Structures are given as structure tokens and as C-alpha cells.
Amino acid sequence: MTGARPAPRASTPAVLYVGLRVPSPRLDGGSAREVSVLRALRSLGCRVTFACHYERPDPPYSETFAGDTARLSALGVEVVVPSAGPTLEEHLTARGSEYDLVLLSPYSVADRYLPAVRTHAPGATVVYLALDLGHVQHFRRARVTGKVPDLQRALSAKRCETRLAREADVTLVCSAEEREVILSLCPTAEVRLLSHVVEARRAPTPFARRTGLLFLGSFPHLANVDAMEYFVRDIFPAVRKGIPGVALHIVGSDPRGDVRHLETNDIKVHGWVPDLEPHFDRARVFVAPLRYGAGIKIKVLDSLAHGVPVVLSPIAAEGMCVTDGKDALIGSSPEAFAAAVIRLHDDEELWHRLAEGAASLIERHFSRRAMEDTLASVLPTGKSEGLGT
């Protein structure tokens, strides 16, 4: 005698997104990407639950975090947090069988919870959602620092992400470059591109009323600390000579001592600010001198969307679909980067041309429709036959 058939699933797909913590878009770009994914899933008509591994209501951001759960709830997302109910494991045990699709991100979370998802949500399509590839970032950091622990961390992340690509039903990455990396490690993996969403919202402030340079980043992410140390040490002296009196504004959460110590008369470390708009409205040039990192750089997209032209390092340009001289300027050495900053700061015609190119790039590559199409393809009723059934 055969066992009872499982109850048919509801026509509305049920989706579980398992993340590290409740996303806080005002603190870091990765959170903004997570919220975009959740919003897109809701737009596709899914019932969405977000469950996190831990909460981070640390001062001085307690008020910011207090509103994050409410904002997700306002989107129609059910939120499961450890302090307010069952743990993530308990939630999977009790309700895992409800889900048609489970998204796991980042790799540390996916590695921990993938076995439990397979056990308690056996009918679900399981997706490893890479906000960026951790092992790529760690290898690049190891090359910059020369430290053995950074290399060991990279090797560990590479093993983990390779295993996740092999064991998940689908892996979603944010750039064509990272898709090729995953396929080189696991040729049999199903790897798809999930773009980010950003909307052009150019400020009306004219070129002549703008001044100074801007960098935005979350400083618990050490690539941002390194980028500012590198810029101030190796690039900014030449920029000072080329643009007398120019100021650098550094904005972002948790600026560490190494960043605070960069502050001088012409370098202002603002730390976290509740509203980025005034900084985008005043800046003439956004700088992104990253020496390591991976994935899409949300800070760069935000600047392009606000109509502030950007000077990028080659690593910062990865995944951005930019063309040097058309959408942004790319400087591959300290000398080239400084020359690009000086040129862009002083050339109004170039400034406007890049701002227009950036607006067109945003519309072509980072639309809400592109993200929704990819997510629809991994839903049971999406474009990929057989997934989630």
C-alpha cells in the first residue's frame, strides 16, 4: 500500500527568504538588494516570509533597526526573527513543507541551513542567492594584505560556494563575471543572472553649484576601509594639486578608527547619515577606488542613479556594465585615477555626457522588470519547467 499523496499546494507560490539579519537599506548596499528581491517577489504575487539567522539591534542604530521589520511588514512580508518567536530551525520544522521556493543568502547562511531546508521543505526549489561571491572578495583581499588568514578564509569560502552551487537547484549571481566564476568551479550548476534594481532620480543641482568628491560605503566591509586608505595615501595628493581646495566627503556606517584618522581640513568623515540625498545633491564626482571586492557595487549604482558621475577602479567597475568614457571613467593606477578625477571635476561637457550615459545604463540593465523576470523563472509557475514541482 502506498503512502498518502501530499496535499496540493496553493496556487499562490509560497517563498521563504533566509538571510543573515533583517535588512537595513540605510546602512548597507547588500540590504538594499535584499529588499529589492523581497519587493519583486511580492510584485510577482508570492506569499513571502523572511527569516533571519540573528538580529543586530546594536546602538547607535537601534532606532534604524526598530523600523526595518515594520517596513518589511508594510510590503506584505511575514518576518520571523529569533527574539519574537521560533528560531529559524523551529520555523523550518513547523512550516517548511509550506514552501515552494527557498532562497538562502549569504553563503554562510546557505551553508548552515541548506540541510535543514532539504529535510523540512522537500518539495521546494532551493536557490543559493549570492549577493556577491565571498571567495572572490577574500582572494582579492589576500592579494592586497598578503596575510595567510585572508587566504585561508578565501579557500574555505571557495569550497563552500562550490558545494552550494552543486547542491542548490539554482544559483543566482549579480554579474556575468561571477556567473563564469561559478561555472568554472561547477560546470553542471544551474547559474542565472539576477540584476539589481535602481531608479534614476537625478538631482536638479547644476554642475556649477556642485563641488567636492564623495565616497559612500559601510565600513564593517573592510574593502571600503582599504579603498579610503588607498585613495587618501596614493591618489588624493595628486588630486589636491590638480584641484586646489577640493574636499573629500566620506559617508557610511561604522567608520572605524582607521577611517576616522583620515579626517583633515579637506577630508570630512561624516559616518552614518539618515539621509544621503544632500550629499548626492552637492557632490560633483563620486570616487570608487576599490582594490578588492565582488558583486555589484550598490554605492556606485546609487551615485549613477543620482546623476553624479563616477571614477572607478577596474574592480569597482565589475558587474556594472559601464563603458569607460561613456558611462563612467575607469582608472587602473593611482596616477590614472587621479587624472580622471581632475578631468571629470573640471570638464562640464564630460560631466554631463557621463551623467546622461549613466541614466541610460540604469534603464537598460538595472530595471525592476529584469529582476522580476529572473525570479519568475525559478518559481513553480515561472518560465523554467519542472522547478519547484
Steps between C-alpha positions, in 0.01 A plus 500: 500500500641836400518799730248782490553758227619840626240771510498717186677831533318829491494676163688793653869407532634510856856626528741494794801732491760401762747780571766591750303779668208730434615720209562866573537684168609824664812329634636287216453419134447128554189577702366716219543209261319262738205735531486533121476121472224483762310782331530327161369172641200680640443669163494154344212408730693276740431448867837593647657422836836641605683311778836608637786328675546779753405858580735794534331775704832649606523865602522758356274346234229359727234736364597419142469127559176544692333623181645240265262219596204736476605605151513139384160435654364801314611328176288202597800289605465277804808544720638227727765625743656305789389736777135508395422132458646172381859463391568447134543125555167483687328695222632258238391200706149636547433660163767392252258284303298813410770647278534470125822702480775564757769762445816479713749787533789570567720191467555464875124483556444275200767258622345478845134461403500314167485154666204604718321647200543177304364304798203718591412654161549198273271632227662842472737629237814605689690805377839619616484877454850645488493870584862473392750215488673493836800299385576748220497786746719312752757397238529861387539617857773240555690635200483852645585411861731203447355345815466124536165516690347691207619229261364228727166675518494521121573129457229410751246725327590353161433146623173612655371690197596219265305254716199733513495540122509121465231428760254785440248472218592845370773751581425868441792740451504871432744524209607314188854486638387315812286262296813395312687454827234265638479301177877459497478344847184298439421459128178308570350775718189690391620862527289802408553873507294704747548870440454770761222758488564872514299790365651813348418798720737772393524806721443840337818654643699637204868427437616848606339471844655161573837451660720234651534124496277241666554143616224287652548166670422283801829475689453165669570394140880525506527556125356847562754574774782393269358706213506820703845438645631431150327805352623740768856362495561436130248705299376804692837683515501532120132598501573776753764644267273482197190640675612745770260509794307189402339307787434128544183395685494146642153376594394164642418295807752397766808691383782331688797665662704455185239703310447761772875563503484604135308816589679829423397849397408377152385146591173478689391167653123529549425146617145375469245760389120457497465654154747463214320736264679821611838337440406379153351844426824683588772269367656552160689169476448162667816294550512120532868399531434143615800266495299193590136399521248310293148522367310814405612812684173651617674822599605551139149431368354747748739769382427430133127510576537838668681643199838531671769379255741240633870419481552127555780256553480192272369289789232758584395495134439122497135407454398861437471475119685832469707611201802717578442850369130439427336423837792554741877537512725209600845552651719190530791665682528777761627740234223414253234517771615844618514631143145375437369668816662832405373481144142414600490763774598780260344397167132594498432352156649163604310515830165540325581233241581243767191593702282440193676174422449379856127571487468295182707217650272482806193467279657227284656275761355564846125510455238342723378295204838327457506390864139381492560297183786307662309434821193391303717245321572312824142500628282191451284693254798681342680446176711201607291188465527249783660724760324496833261223405 
